[in-house]
Structures are given as structure tokens and as C-alpha cells.
Amino acid sequence: MGKRNFSKRVSYRTSDAMSKFVLAQDPETISFAGGLPDNNLFPVEELKHAYEEVLRTEGNLAFQYTSTCGDIKLRELVGKNLFKRWNKTIPADNIVLTEGSQQALDLLGKLFLDDGDIALIEEPGYLGTIQAWSMYSDNLIGIPQDEYGIDTDYLEEKLKELKDLIKVLYVVPDFSNPAGTCLEIKRRLKLVELSEKYNFYIVEDLAYSLLSYDHETYPPLVTLSDSNKIITIGSFSKILSPGLRTGFIIAPKDITQIIVRLKEGTDLCSGTLNQKLIYHFYKLGYLEKHVEKLRVAYRTKRDSLKKALDEKFKDIAKWNFPQGGFFFFLVFPEWVDAYKLAETALEQKTSFVPGEEFFVSKRGKNTARISFSQVSPEKMAEGIKRLHIAWELYKEKEEVFL
């Protein structure tokens, strides 16, 4: 097969780090690598009941194609309930259901980006966005985060500096992947102001917004402004099940109409059965109770990881204290190559993701994403103990060259 037969985008390569460390299959490995929900927390009995309701009330229609924009009942329920605490209702016509948020990101890449177009991504930022949008443009620019989220002062200076049109900016305002930051309210308002002034769209990803452990979730951008520059995406992956592959895009109606056209060419429609299952799970009142259960369980895991890190790495690395989500983000001394450290950690039966993966600028070589979502509190200390052993071995080898 000649390479000339293929499109230019297939030449884009990502690092092997995610597959190498996240998918490490050794059952003896205590993995801090995967940002995956805890298998033991899936609400199997409630899902069985919801499935029975699907069959009882929907019958054969549950196994048929649905509309490209998705099941109308679930869209209406999402629009009515998702932002209820902020007195915001979203019309169903402004919502498109997708195969998880990753398809949403791919569709938005198709919507906004031709080769060479500028897209801004918070840095460190979600690898799935970097992967999806790099397929459509080679001009992704990272905007750094600090402990309060994306640096809007830096962003404003960058916007003044850039001469070409900026198409879109991506941000995870709540408990971001991988940094675990939460965007403060004044910066949320500043983002909206800048998007209007410089004529770019904001994609806010609410993947972890309901998984808050110390305070109520801050208002999403879409609830703070009626601006038509805000596109909101999210999914049921972290708060229910990633296996159901159901996410959503919320946008002005003229944009959702275009997204539906793009989606028709991708998959005709997402899975009807899963959408109806989520609708009945939601309608029966199970989702809210399940999210509360997740908050308690993941808060315990987070606190266990913090304790273990404090004991073993206090004088070695710096890290955030996430108030929600799944991730700690560690910053080691500048001489550290976290990829090599991760390889040594695998030998000690533990794993994490090197942070360089999350920087479009290719910085972050000395950083690491540590996820607590799949590790039991009982194994947390042992996993960090193994990581510390790996650190000592790695440091011993590197000192030869320092």
C-alpha cells in the first residue's frame, strides 16, 4: 500500500506513553495511570432496573435508529436538569447527543479547523483534545494554567500578539485533566469577555464538574453569559459509565444544525438503547444519588493519595490539591525525565502518565499525572511506596550524569 493513497492526517503520531502506561495489564501493578472510573462503583442493580423500564415502556423502538441529534427525551431532560441549580434551561434543539465527549471533540475539530488554523488549548490540557484537533490543524497553541486555572492575563497578551484569526479555545473549568485545577469565577467571566472581544469560540468541557468534593461546583460558562460564543460539552462517562458512550454538545441552534450535518456523515446516529437507558436511569432519580455516592468514594481516595504523597514525596515534588475530579499533577525538579521515571515505576509494579503528553508546547518533561480513581484507599500507600522506590532507583542512575 502506497502512502500517497492516504490523507495527510494519518501521518500525525502521538506518543506511545498512554498505551504503554495506562494499558499496562499486569494484575500486580498498582496503577495511577488511567483516568478511568472505579469498576466497583458502577450502579449495576439500578442499571438493571432502568433497562427493564426501557423494555417495558419503549419496547422495540429501543433497538431502532434514532435521530442524528439524539433521543429527544434525554435531550429534554439534560436541558431541563443539568443547569437547574443556576436557573438555566437549555432547549432540546441546542443539544446534540454524541458517542462520548471524544466524538464531540472530533466533531468540533471538523467544525472549526482547517489545516493551519489556530486553536488554543489550556496547558497542560486534555490529551483527547490534543489528539482530536491535531488531526485537523497543526497550529495548536498552549495557554498555561496556574493553580487557579487557565491564565487569562497571559491569554489576553497572546491574543494581542497573534495576527491570524483564532478559531476556538478549549478549557476544562472544573478539576481539569490532568492539572486538577478549578477555574476561578473572575477568570470565567474574563474568558467570555475575551471571546467576544477577539471573536473566538470557547469549548468548555464539563467532564468532571459534578465530581466536586469540598465545595459546590462553580457555575459553568454557559450559565454565566448568554454569549453565542460558548459551546459546552460533557458526558455520562465519569458520572455513570464510559461503556454507555454517551456525551453531549450544547451550542447555539445554528451551530447544532451544522454539527448534525457533520455527525450524519460520521455515524448517522449514536446508540439508541444506551440513550434510552440513561434517560430512564436519570428519570428514576438514580443519577443524583449515584453522583453523591461517587463524591464520597472518590473524596476518600483523594485524601488517601494526598496522605501517601505527603509521606513519601513532600521534599521531592510539588503538586496541586484537587477539589474534585480524578487527578494530582506532580512537578519534579527540572532535570527529571518523567518518561524514564515512569518506565522505572513499571518495573516496580506501579504506573503513572508522564506529563509531557499534555503539553502541545512539548514542555512538562518533568511532570506527572497521578490518578486516584481506580486505586483502593487500602492500596494507595503501597502504590506510592513502590513509586518512591522507583524514584530512588531512577535518581541513582541519573546522578551519574548530573
HUWOGI-V894364 format. One line per field, one symbol per residue. ss: DSSP state (@ for helix, = for strand, . for the rest). phi: phi as a letter, one per 30 degrees, with the letter a starting at -180 (. if undefined). psi: psi as a letter, one per 20 degrees, with the letter a starting at -180 (. if undefined). Layout:
ss = ???
phi = ???
psi = ???
//
This chain:
ss = ..@@@..@@@@.....@@@@@@.......==.......@@@..@@@@@@@@@@@@@@@@@@@@........@@@@@@@@@@..@@@.....@@@====.@@@@@@@@@@@@@.....======...@@@@@@@@....========..==.@@@@@@@@@@....======..=.......=..@@@@@@@@@@@@@@..=====......=........@@@@.....======......@@@..====..@@@@@@@@@@@@@@@....@@@@@@@@@@@@..@@@@@@@@@@@@@@@@@@@@@@@@@@@@...===....=..======.....@@@@@@@@@@..==.==@@@@........=====.....@@@@@@@@@@@@@@@@@@@@@@....
phi = .ddddcddddddbcddddddcdcecedddcccdddcddedcddddddddddddeddcchdddccecdddjedddddddddcdcedchcccdedcbbdbdidddedddddddcccejddbcbebdbddddedddddcacbdbdcdcbdcjeddddedddddddcddcdabcbcdchdccdidbddedddddeddddddchbccccccecedcccbadedddedccacedccbcbaacddcbadddhbbabcaeeddddddddddedcbiadddedddddededddidddddddddeddddddedddedddedcbeccbcadcdcaibbcbcccedddcddddddddedcibaacedeeccddididccbccccdccdedcdddddddddddedddddddddcd
psi = pphiiqrhhiipprrjgghgghjpioiipopjgplqqphijpmgghhgghghhghhhhchhijrqaqhirphghghgghhhhkhijkpppqhijppqrmrihhggghhghghprpiqppppqpqrphhgggghihhqjlpppoqqaijapohgggghhhhhphrppgqppqnholqoiijrppqghhghhggghhggjlqqpopokhjhimphirqpqpqhhiiqjqjjppprarjghifphiilpaqpprqhhghhghgghhhigjgqrpgghghghghgghijhgghghgggggghgggghhggggghhhjhjgrqrrnpjabipqoporqhipohghghghhhhjlrqrppihhjohijakhkrppopjhipqhhigggghghhhggggggggghhhi.
//
